[in-house]
Amino acid sequence: MEPVRCYIGLGSNLEDPVWQVQTALKELSKLNQCSLVRASSLYRSAPVGPQDQPDFINAVVALDTTLEAHALLDQLQALEQSHRRVRKRHWGPRTLDLDLLLYGTEQISTERLTVPHAFMHERSFVLYPLHEISPELIFPDDTLLSQLLVACPMGTLAKI
């Protein structure tokens, strides 16, 4: 299988979020059948959903992989578990969140996986780091990343 360019969103707001994301970046570079191509800067953003939680630290990485999308998802979820990820409530606090944002030009819709990620087009903490590492990106539906940025203000997002 030829390598597929994927984009992964990282987020954390518990147990030293900067350390969580920086450690996950190193771990992603060592995933089986994956090669880390580029990582964005770290960004701080207010939480989406419940506001009774700390701000998030976010980043986006580009990976090349020969893994099938669901096999990559399995590895990402295992990495989350190694960071003691607990899913107590939707959009709640977490030690590490890894989202498969894009998997090449594929559009995937299964019970476990939706790619492109369902909400990425409206989330500054995804779009701005993604633009940092891949400014010319075109989505599977031929939308330009630069078009999405115009409609998505930075809000509370800040590079750290």
Summary of the structure (lengths in Angstrom):
residues: 160
radius of gyration: 14.6
end to end distance: 37.3
largest distance: 44.7
contacts: 488
relative contact order: 0.22
helix: 28%
strand: 27%
